[in-house]
Amino acid sequence: MKIKNVVSIVLLLFVVVSVVYLVAGESRSQSEPNQGASPAAVKEPEVQTPQAGASPVTPQAANHAEEDAGASMDPAEPQHKLIAYYFHRTQRCRTCLKIEAYAEEALKDTFPEALQSGELEWHVVNVEEPQNEHFVQDYELASSSLVLVDTSDGAQLEWRNLDSVWELVGDELEFKAYVAGEAMAFLE
């Protein structure tokens, strides 16, 4: 029981330090001259073909992504972007709803500036809708899943399914620290 408390405290401290780091970085970037770029509008999810060494995505998935995106990259949009997808089916249990809520809260509470600037995007996707069925193969989904997709200049670099959300859903603090830590690793 004590080890769990120590781990929870360490993870909470990590989240607090991460938030302070982001706020300090945002303060520095706001003190620099503005280039006239406004925050990019949230677009539909994009999936691109990964580079060597990244998880595979089929050419068919890239074609679906172009259809889903519907528009080309906005020049004001950040070069590096992390897309957080919560994939679910039409029938949803309490645990699935809790995973979605905790993940969204973790990202919104920890990375508000990144969400506002477009460097981080949050998308909830029902994979049983015809236009979203391709995501099951694209990200090898077996159940409701939280997937982080790292992109640069519109190209997918890598993706990670955060499988541990199922194990941590009973401990909100650990769950949120896990999600924030995984997202931080991509955003740095």
C-alpha positions as a Python dict, from the first residue, in 0.01 Angstrom:
ca = {
    (1, 'M'): (0, 0, 0),
    (2, 'K'): (285, 243, 79),
    (3, 'I'): (458, 177, -254),
    (4, 'K'): (138, 272, -436),
    (5, 'N'): (120, 598, -240),
    (6, 'V'): (484, 679, -317),
    (7, 'V'): (434, 604, -687),
    (8, 'S'): (120, 821, -691),
    (9, 'I'): (307, 1109, -529),
    (10, 'V'): (599, 1076, -772),
    (11, 'L'): (363, 1070, -1071),
    (12, 'L'): (172, 1370, -936),
    (13, 'L'): (499, 1560, -893),
    (14, 'F'): (592, 1469, -1251),
    (15, 'V'): (264, 1613, -1378),
    (16, 'V'): (306, 1930, -1171),
    (17, 'V'): (665, 1980, -1293),
    (18, 'S'): (550, 1916, -1652),
    (19, 'V'): (278, 2179, -1622),
    (20, 'V'): (523, 2432, -1476),
    (21, 'Y'): (766, 2356, -1760),
    (22, 'L'): (494, 2408, -2021),
    (23, 'V'): (373, 2730, -1860),
    (24, 'A'): (729, 2863, -1844),
    (25, 'G'): (786, 2769, -2209),
    (26, 'E'): (458, 2936, -2309),
    (27, 'S'): (559, 3251, -2121),
    (28, 'R'): (889, 3258, -2310),
    (29, 'S'): (720, 3210, -2646),
    (30, 'Q'): (466, 3485, -2573),
    (31, 'S'): (745, 3730, -2491),
    (32, 'E'): (895, 3673, -2839),
    (33, 'P'): (756, 3879, -3131),
    (34, 'N'): (440, 3731, -3278),
    (35, 'Q'): (480, 3612, -3634),
    (36, 'G'): (115, 3697, -3707),
    (37, 'A'): (10, 3334, -3702),
    (38, 'S'): (-325, 3265, -3544),
    (39, 'P'): (-396, 2931, -3373),
    (40, 'A'): (-495, 2669, -3629),
    (41, 'A'): (-852, 2547, -3634),
    (42, 'V'): (-910, 2188, -3531),
    (43, 'K'): (-931, 1970, -3837),
    (44, 'E'): (-1053, 1621, -3895),
    (45, 'P'): (-804, 1345, -3799),
    (46, 'E'): (-514, 1285, -4036),
    (47, 'V'): (-321, 961, -4081),
    (48, 'Q'): (-10, 953, -4297),
    (49, 'T'): (229, 679, -4399),
    (50, 'P'): (496, 630, -4129),
    (51, 'Q'): (869, 666, -4184),
    (52, 'A'): (1114, 378, -4141),
    (53, 'G'): (1110, 219, -3797),
    (54, 'A'): (761, 341, -3712),
    (55, 'S'): (447, 132, -3673),
    (56, 'P'): (298, 32, -4008),
    (57, 'V'): (2, 209, -4166),
    (58, 'T'): (-132, 81, -4496),
    (59, 'P'): (-152, 297, -4810),
    (60, 'Q'): (-528, 247, -4788),
    (61, 'A'): (-519, 414, -4444),
    (62, 'A'): (-333, 711, -4587),
    (63, 'N'): (-598, 744, -4859),
    (64, 'H'): (-872, 736, -4594),
    (65, 'A'): (-686, 1003, -4401),
    (66, 'E'): (-680, 1233, -4701),
    (67, 'E'): (-1056, 1190, -4735),
    (68, 'D'): (-1102, 1249, -4361),
    (69, 'A'): (-884, 1558, -4356),
    (70, 'G'): (-1074, 1726, -4637),
    (71, 'A'): (-821, 2011, -4664),
    (72, 'S'): (-449, 2071, -4700),
    (73, 'M'): (-223, 2174, -4411),
    (74, 'D'): (-273, 2536, -4299),
    (75, 'P'): (62, 2722, -4308),
    (76, 'A'): (-7, 2855, -3956),
    (77, 'E'): (-40, 2500, -3825),
    (78, 'P'): (253, 2369, -3616),
    (79, 'Q'): (507, 2152, -3793),
    (80, 'H'): (502, 1897, -3512),
    (81, 'K'): (167, 1767, -3394),
    (82, 'L'): (47, 1502, -3153),
    (83, 'I'): (-298, 1361, -3219),
    (84, 'A'): (-468, 1182, -2929),
    (85, 'Y'): (-748, 954, -3048),
    (86, 'Y'): (-998, 780, -2824),
    (87, 'F'): (-1147, 500, -3034),
    (88, 'H'): (-1472, 338, -2923),
    (89, 'R'): (-1762, 135, -3051),
    (90, 'T'): (-2128, 238, -3052),
    (91, 'Q'): (-2211, 27, -2744),
    (92, 'R'): (-2011, 169, -2453),
    (93, 'C'): (-1967, 52, -2096),
    (94, 'R'): (-1901, 268, -1789),
    (95, 'T'): (-1532, 182, -1798),
    (96, 'C'): (-1501, 295, -2161),
    (97, 'L'): (-1673, 623, -2078),
    (98, 'K'): (-1446, 671, -1776),
    (99, 'I'): (-1133, 608, -1987),
    (100, 'E'): (-1248, 872, -2236),
    (101, 'A'): (-1328, 1126, -1963),
    (102, 'Y'): (-1002, 1073, -1771),
    (103, 'A'): (-792, 1091, -2089),
    (104, 'E'): (-960, 1410, -2207),
    (105, 'E'): (-923, 1571, -1862),
    (106, 'A'): (-556, 1469, -1840),
    (107, 'L'): (-478, 1628, -2176),
    (108, 'K'): (-687, 1942, -2126),
    (109, 'D'): (-556, 2002, -1773),
    (110, 'T'): (-190, 1931, -1855),
    (111, 'F'): (-159, 2076, -2207),
    (112, 'P'): (-410, 2361, -2253),
    (113, 'E'): (-168, 2571, -2460),
    (114, 'A'): (-75, 2281, -2688),
    (115, 'L'): (-444, 2209, -2748),
    (116, 'Q'): (-516, 2575, -2821),
    (117, 'S'): (-221, 2612, -3059),
    (118, 'G'): (-299, 2291, -3249),
    (119, 'E'): (24, 2119, -3143),
    (120, 'L'): (-201, 1865, -2966),
    (121, 'E'): (-539, 1751, -3095),
    (122, 'W'): (-804, 1542, -2915),
    (123, 'H'): (-1044, 1330, -3123),
    (124, 'V'): (-1314, 1087, -3009),
    (125, 'V'): (-1388, 841, -3291),
    (126, 'N'): (-1657, 576, -3319),
    (127, 'V'): (-1490, 303, -3526),
    (128, 'E'): (-1826, 149, -3616),
    (129, 'E'): (-1917, 447, -3833),
    (130, 'P'): (-1837, 358, -4197),
    (131, 'Q'): (-1592, 646, -4253),
    (132, 'N'): (-1392, 541, -3942),
    (133, 'E'): (-1375, 162, -3986),
    (134, 'H'): (-1026, 184, -4137),
    (135, 'F'): (-881, 292, -3799),
    (136, 'V'): (-930, -64, -3665),
    (137, 'Q'): (-668, -194, -3910),
    (138, 'D'): (-459, 124, -3914),
    (139, 'Y'): (-392, 106, -3540),
    (140, 'E'): (-454, -265, -3477),
    (141, 'L'): (-748, -197, -3244),
    (142, 'A'): (-900, -486, -3048),
    (143, 'S'): (-1116, -279, -2812),
    (144, 'S'): (-1176, 80, -2708),
    (145, 'S'): (-832, 239, -2717),
    (146, 'L'): (-639, 557, -2650),
    (147, 'V'): (-384, 605, -2929),
    (148, 'L'): (-122, 880, -2958),
    (149, 'V'): (-6, 960, -3313),
    (150, 'D'): (308, 1168, -3358),
    (151, 'T'): (329, 1367, -3681),
    (152, 'S'): (576, 1611, -3832),
    (153, 'D'): (503, 1825, -4137),
    (154, 'G'): (190, 1617, -4196),
    (155, 'A'): (373, 1283, -4203),
    (156, 'Q'): (309, 1020, -3937),
    (157, 'L'): (629, 937, -3750),
    (158, 'E'): (500, 681, -3502),
    (159, 'W'): (199, 587, -3294),
    (160, 'R'): (143, 422, -2959),
    (161, 'N'): (-165, 248, -2817),
    (162, 'L'): (-177, 329, -2444),
    (163, 'D'): (-287, -18, -2335),
    (164, 'S'): (-224, 49, -1965),
    (165, 'V'): (-531, 274, -1944),
    (166, 'W'): (-735, -41, -1882),
    (167, 'E'): (-519, -136, -1583),
    (168, 'L'): (-509, 218, -1439),
    (169, 'V'): (-873, 321, -1484),
    (170, 'G'): (-943, 235, -1119),
    (171, 'D'): (-694, 501, -1002),
    (172, 'E'): (-773, 839, -1158),
    (173, 'L'): (-450, 1005, -1043),
    (174, 'E'): (-224, 730, -1180),
    (175, 'F'): (-428, 711, -1501),
    (176, 'K'): (-396, 1083, -1568),
    (177, 'A'): (-26, 1087, -1481),
    (178, 'Y'): (31, 796, -1723),
    (179, 'V'): (-154, 968, -2009),
    (180, 'A'): (16, 1304, -1943),
    (181, 'G'): (359, 1137, -1925),
    (182, 'E'): (311, 949, -2251),
    (183, 'A'): (187, 1263, -2428),
    (184, 'M'): (477, 1466, -2282),
    (185, 'A'): (725, 1217, -2428),
    (186, 'F'): (589, 1291, -2778),
    (187, 'L'): (556, 1667, -2730),
    (188, 'E'): (914, 1727, -2609),
}
